[in-house]
Amino acid sequence: QVQLVESGGGLVQAGDSLRLSCTTSIGTFSNYKVGWFRQAPGKEREFVAAISRYGRSTYYADSVKGRFTTSRDNAKNTVYLQMNSLRPEDTAVYYCAAGWWSGSGSYYYAEAYDYWGLGTQVTVTS
């Protein structure tokens, strides 16, 4: 069974940085695109960032563009989300998700991903 495990969340102050990691048991990791989503209390899950199978293309929500960077190390079956200049509105549970590289659906939508982690909490205080 494919597993994705997020780590690196925590409680930080506005302006601080965090790096989230997403490690997976997927056999050939480079066959999968990976997305990051988040869900704040009382809000719907929203797209944050995504990265193509070899990391050549990345995609970001407008709200995080210029502050967050996603990267991947296929040799380690790991994707990262570097979050800088964090804001209180970034507070949410962050999820990583993996989908077949040629599967249908845009990088920006949850339907494009087949496997999901359980999430890691990020809390940003003002």
Backbone bond lengths (Angstrom), bond angles and torsions (degrees), N, CA, C in turn:
res aa  C-N    CA-C-N  psi(-1)  N-CA   C-N-CA  omega(-1)  CA-C   N-CA-C  phi
1 Q - - - 1.453 - - 1.518 109.06 -
2 V 1.314 115.18 132.16 1.452 120.48 -179.02 1.522 109.70 -72.36
3 Q 1.312 115.06 133.33 1.458 120.08 176.79 1.519 110.02 -126.47
4 L 1.306 116.09 141.77 1.449 122.71 170.37 1.524 107.15 -122.78
5 V 1.307 116.38 133.55 1.450 121.16 -177.33 1.526 109.04 -127.63
6 E 1.324 115.47 118.97 1.458 120.90 176.51 1.529 109.62 -89.99
7 S 1.315 115.36 149.18 1.467 121.14 175.14 1.520 109.02 -151.66
8 G 1.323 115.26 166.33 1.455 120.00 176.07 1.513 115.32 103.27
9 G 1.323 117.44 -3.46 1.455 119.50 177.92 1.514 111.37 -70.21
10 G 1.317 115.30 171.34 1.456 119.46 179.22 1.503 112.40 170.14
11 L 1.338 114.25 -170.00 1.456 122.76 -179.91 1.522 108.19 -107.53
12 V 1.323 115.69 120.26 1.464 120.90 -178.88 1.524 109.80 -135.21
13 Q 1.318 115.02 170.39 1.461 120.85 176.60 1.521 110.33 -96.44
14 A 1.303 115.58 158.18 1.462 120.52 176.77 1.523 109.80 -55.10
15 G 1.330 115.11 135.63 1.454 120.92 -178.44 1.513 114.16 95.06
16 D 1.320 116.63 -14.84 1.462 120.70 179.72 1.531 111.00 -78.29
17 S 1.319 114.64 176.68 1.457 121.74 179.75 1.527 110.60 -124.86
18 L 1.318 115.26 154.08 1.450 123.08 172.77 1.522 107.74 -143.10
19 R 1.318 115.62 151.40 1.457 119.80 172.17 1.521 108.55 -122.34
20 L 1.300 115.54 118.06 1.454 121.22 175.36 1.527 109.48 -90.47
21 S 1.320 114.38 146.72 1.460 120.68 175.04 1.520 108.59 -122.38
22 C 1.307 114.91 148.99 1.461 121.64 175.97 1.519 106.72 -132.26
23 T 1.306 115.81 112.35 1.459 121.19 -178.61 1.516 108.66 -110.79
24 T 1.318 115.77 140.95 1.457 119.63 -173.85 1.516 112.66 -133.18
25 S 1.319 114.24 156.29 1.454 121.22 176.81 1.526 111.72 -95.48
26 I 1.329 117.58 4.93 1.468 120.81 179.15 1.516 109.71 -56.30
27 G 1.317 116.35 134.85 1.462 120.57 -174.25 1.509 114.45 -62.92
28 T 1.320 117.60 -56.45 1.464 121.11 179.42 1.520 107.49 -112.13
29 F 1.289 114.74 88.92 1.463 120.81 -170.78 1.510 112.43 -61.94
30 S 1.315 116.61 -30.89 1.457 119.77 -177.73 1.528 112.68 -70.25
31 N 1.308 118.12 -4.95 1.464 120.99 174.78 1.523 112.42 -84.26
32 Y 1.310 116.71 -1.12 1.462 120.50 -173.19 1.513 112.66 -122.97
33 K 1.304 114.81 136.71 1.468 120.19 165.21 1.529 106.94 -82.23
34 V 1.311 116.16 156.02 1.467 120.41 -177.72 1.525 108.92 -131.60
35 G 1.302 114.46 136.34 1.454 120.40 177.82 1.511 111.14 -121.82
36 W 1.310 115.02 155.17 1.464 122.93 172.87 1.533 107.48 -116.18
37 F 1.309 114.34 133.18 1.450 121.65 176.87 1.520 108.20 -130.34
38 R 1.309 116.35 163.18 1.463 119.71 176.47 1.518 109.54 -142.91
39 Q 1.316 114.06 155.68 1.461 120.07 177.47 1.510 109.07 -140.66
40 A 1.307 115.17 119.64 1.460 122.13 177.12 1.525 108.69 -92.45
41 P 1.320 117.56 157.17 1.470 120.63 179.71 1.513 111.64 -55.73
42 G 1.320 116.05 129.30 1.453 120.68 177.60 1.508 114.91 77.15
43 K 1.327 117.41 4.84 1.460 120.54 -179.08 1.524 110.19 -121.86
44 E 1.307 114.93 162.24 1.464 119.85 177.03 1.529 110.43 -77.48
45 R 1.310 114.43 156.69 1.458 119.75 175.30 1.529 109.23 -64.24
46 E 1.318 116.22 139.60 1.455 119.51 -178.64 1.521 111.14 -133.17
47 F 1.306 114.53 150.90 1.448 121.80 178.00 1.522 110.40 -69.23
48 V 1.328 115.39 141.03 1.470 120.83 177.70 1.530 110.62 -116.86
49 A 1.328 116.01 -54.70 1.461 119.95 -175.87 1.522 108.86 -161.11
50 A 1.333 115.84 163.17 1.462 120.29 176.92 1.519 109.08 -153.70
51 I 1.326 114.48 160.02 1.460 120.03 -178.08 1.522 108.91 -142.23
52 S 1.319 115.91 139.71 1.460 120.61 -178.83 1.519 110.84 -74.11
53 R 1.297 116.57 174.07 1.459 122.26 -170.29 1.524 114.07 -58.29
54 Y 1.298 118.50 -36.84 1.462 121.14 178.87 1.525 112.42 -106.20
55 G 1.306 116.23 4.05 1.456 119.72 177.64 1.510 114.94 82.83
56 R 1.325 117.16 10.36 1.462 119.19 -176.50 1.518 112.25 -77.97
57 S 1.326 116.04 -21.87 1.456 120.20 -179.82 1.518 109.39 -127.76
58 T 1.313 115.28 138.02 1.450 121.15 176.09 1.522 109.38 -131.17
59 Y 1.309 115.35 155.16 1.458 122.23 -175.35 1.527 107.67 -138.49
60 Y 1.325 116.11 143.34 1.461 120.55 -176.41 1.524 110.97 -139.74
61 A 1.324 113.93 147.43 1.452 119.68 169.19 1.528 108.53 -69.63
62 D 1.303 116.24 148.87 1.468 119.94 -179.49 1.532 111.32 -58.13
63 S 1.326 116.69 -33.02 1.463 120.94 -175.96 1.528 113.20 -67.96
64 V 1.341 117.59 -18.77 1.470 119.87 -177.57 1.528 112.48 -118.44
65 K 1.308 116.15 -5.49 1.469 120.36 -177.03 1.526 109.71 -58.87
66 G 1.322 115.72 131.48 1.454 120.82 -178.66 1.521 113.88 88.89
67 R 1.323 116.98 -13.13 1.479 120.53 179.28 1.522 111.89 -114.13
68 F 1.325 116.60 -34.46 1.471 121.84 -177.41 1.522 109.34 -108.74
69 T 1.327 115.36 146.22 1.458 121.63 176.16 1.519 109.02 -137.35
70 T 1.328 115.77 131.23 1.447 119.43 176.06 1.523 109.91 -109.18
71 S 1.313 115.84 143.98 1.459 121.83 179.55 1.525 107.92 -147.65
72 R 1.314 116.03 170.91 1.465 118.18 -179.88 1.522 110.33 -147.07
73 D 1.328 113.69 153.35 1.456 122.27 174.35 1.522 106.00 -126.92
74 N 1.311 116.53 97.75 1.465 120.09 -174.96 1.530 111.88 -66.15
75 A 1.307 117.34 -27.22 1.467 119.89 177.73 1.526 111.39 -66.58
76 K 1.317 116.02 -25.16 1.462 120.78 179.78 1.527 111.93 -105.55
77 N 1.324 117.26 4.71 1.468 121.04 -178.40 1.529 111.38 52.34
78 T 1.322 115.55 42.53 1.461 119.71 -173.23 1.522 110.42 -135.68
79 V 1.311 114.69 139.37 1.461 123.03 172.42 1.523 107.88 -118.23
80 Y 1.310 115.70 145.77 1.461 121.31 -177.81 1.521 110.57 -120.57
81 L 1.313 114.46 151.75 1.459 121.08 170.99 1.526 106.74 -130.46
82 Q 1.316 115.54 104.53 1.455 121.46 176.54 1.517 108.39 -85.97
83 M 1.316 116.20 121.80 1.460 121.73 -176.39 1.519 108.88 -117.35
84 N 1.300 116.15 113.71 1.464 122.28 179.08 1.525 110.37 -111.77
85 S 1.309 115.44 163.26 1.471 121.40 178.04 1.524 111.25 48.43
86 L 1.303 115.59 49.79 1.460 120.09 -176.93 1.520 111.89 -63.96
87 R 1.312 113.64 146.68 1.465 122.00 -178.32 1.521 109.33 -122.53
88 P 1.318 117.82 156.68 1.473 118.99 177.21 1.533 112.51 -55.33
89 E 1.306 117.64 -32.73 1.467 120.10 -179.54 1.528 113.00 -72.76
90 D 1.321 117.50 -5.04 1.462 120.78 173.48 1.531 111.61 -84.07
91 T 1.312 116.71 -6.29 1.464 120.42 179.38 1.515 110.92 -61.14
92 A 1.315 115.87 124.68 1.466 121.24 -176.84 1.529 108.97 -178.75
93 V 1.309 114.99 170.90 1.461 120.50 165.47 1.528 106.96 -88.60
94 Y 1.317 115.70 128.21 1.453 121.32 -177.86 1.526 109.91 -103.34
95 Y 1.322 115.22 132.81 1.455 122.22 -177.99 1.524 109.77 -120.45
96 C 1.316 116.19 142.66 1.457 119.11 167.03 1.528 108.17 -106.84
97 A 1.319 114.60 153.53 1.452 120.83 -177.27 1.520 109.20 -145.65
98 A 1.317 116.08 146.67 1.467 121.30 -179.24 1.519 110.32 -122.35
99 G 1.319 115.33 138.78 1.448 121.05 177.70 1.517 110.48 -138.58
100 W 1.328 116.90 149.08 1.462 121.31 179.80 1.517 109.53 -54.47
101 W 1.336 116.21 137.48 1.453 120.67 -170.52 1.518 113.83 -58.80
102 S 1.321 117.13 -31.61 1.463 120.31 -178.05 1.525 112.13 -105.95
103 G 1.317 115.81 10.96 1.450 118.78 -178.87 1.516 112.03 -66.16
104 S 1.292 115.39 162.40 1.459 120.27 -178.88 1.519 110.44 -73.72
105 G 1.277 115.29 157.70 1.451 120.05 177.10 1.510 112.58 102.12
106 S 1.280 115.09 145.57 1.454 121.90 -179.90 1.517 110.60 -74.04
107 Y 1.301 115.48 152.82 1.463 120.98 174.81 1.526 111.40 -54.71
108 Y 1.325 116.30 -26.11 1.457 120.90 -170.20 1.525 113.78 -83.01
109 Y 1.328 116.91 -8.98 1.454 118.89 -173.01 1.521 112.04 -116.76
110 A 1.317 115.93 142.15 1.459 122.03 -176.69 1.523 112.27 -59.57
111 E 1.319 117.13 -28.16 1.460 121.12 -177.20 1.524 112.58 -65.65
112 A 1.322 117.23 -15.64 1.462 120.89 179.91 1.521 112.98 -80.42
113 Y 1.310 117.17 -5.36 1.459 121.61 -173.66 1.523 111.45 -117.45
114 D 1.319 114.65 139.45 1.460 120.57 -174.91 1.521 113.63 -101.88
115 Y 1.306 116.63 -27.62 1.463 120.79 -174.40 1.522 109.62 -125.69
116 W 1.318 114.73 138.54 1.460 121.01 -175.07 1.521 110.73 -131.44
117 G 1.327 115.12 146.12 1.444 120.23 171.20 1.514 110.92 -85.39
118 L 1.313 116.52 177.84 1.467 121.88 -178.92 1.516 112.59 -88.05
119 G 1.318 116.94 -11.43 1.454 120.20 175.15 1.508 114.28 97.13
120 T 1.330 114.45 158.30 1.465 122.13 174.70 1.512 108.40 -135.58
121 Q 1.318 116.42 138.23 1.461 120.96 -175.07 1.536 110.52 -82.33
122 V 1.306 115.02 132.59 1.464 122.29 171.81 1.517 107.38 -120.92
123 T 1.325 115.99 123.20 1.456 121.31 179.37 1.521 108.87 -124.65
124 V 1.318 115.65 125.34 1.461 121.44 -178.31 1.515 108.40 -118.07
125 T 1.313 116.69 120.25 1.462 121.16 -179.71 1.528 109.82 -98.68
126 S 1.321 114.70 152.11 1.467 119.35 -179.16 1.516 111.24 -87.83
